[in-house]
Amino acid sequence: MTQTHLVVMGVAGCGKSTVAKALQERLGWIVAEGDDYHPASNIAKMSSGIPLSDEDRWPWLDRIGDRFATGDASAQGCVVACSALRRVYRDRIRERAGTMCFLF
């Protein structure tokens, strides 16, 4: 059986984490917070108010894609709350994770 993997996406403060938690409670899926996958260099930039470039984002998006493709996430449904606002970001996650659903 193919498992469902979902990215709950949207702008900051729109309720991504709340929706992801509700899916976890209702469906028993594994849930992850996309911000937890940022490297320390991204966190330092964001904390200083410096916007991230695409080059900054690639390792972060790769880590999120890898989360879906490995371990317990590949064995059951998994949902990650992550901005993923640009199509190229969603494509980058798909490159690592395979078939994905995105909920905006």
N, C-alpha and C positions, 0 to 999 in steps of 0.2 A: 504494500500500500504506500502511495506517495504521501509524504507529510506536507502540510501547509507551512510555508515560511512567509512571514509578513513583515513589512516595514510600515509602521505608522509614521507618516511624514507630515511636515508642515512647519510653519514659522515658529519662532520662539514664543512660548506661552500659550499656544493654541490648544493644549490638552493632550498632546501625544502620549505622555507618560500615563495620564489618567486612563486613556483608552486602552493602552497596552496592559495596564494592571487589571482592568475590567475583563479583558480577554483571558488573562491568566486565571482569574477567579472563576470565570464561566466555563472555560474550555480546558483548564489545566495545562496550558502551554507554558513553555519556558519563556521568561521575559528577560530582556536585557535593555539597559539604557545606553543609547548610542554614545553619549558624552563620555562614558566610562572607557571608551576605546581610543580616545585622543592620546597621542603621545605627549610627554611632558612639555615639549617645545610648543605645541599648540596651546596647551593650557596656559603657559607663560604668556604667549602672545595675547590670547583672549583676556586674560586677567589684566593686561596692560592696555586693553582697549584697541589692540591692533587687529584689524580684520585678517582672517585667514585667506591665503591665496589657494588656487587649485593645487599647486605643488604641495602646500601644507596639508591639504585634505586627502590626497591620494593614499598615504599610509593608513589614515583613519578609516577611510572607506574600505580598504583592503582588509583591515582587521574585522570590520563588521561583516563583510562577505565571508571571511574565514570562520566567523562564529557560527554561521548557518551551515557551513560545509563540514564541520568537524564535531566529533564528540556527541554529547547527548542531544544537541540541537538537531543533528541529522537523523536522530532516531524518533523524534516526536515533533509536534508543532512548535514553532518558535516565533516570537514577535520581538522586534527591536524598535524602540522609539528613536527616530533619527530624522533630522531635517530633510536631507536628500532632495532638495528643491529643484536642482537642475537635472535634466535627463541624463547628462553625462555622468553625474554622480550615481544615479540609479543603475546605469549601464555598468559602471565600475563594480558595484556590489554584485550584480548579476554575473559578471565575469568570474568571480570567485565562488559564488553560491549556487549558480544554476537558476532554475525556475523560481521566480519570486512573485509575490503579490505586493502591491504598494497601495496603501490606503491614505488618501489625502484628506 
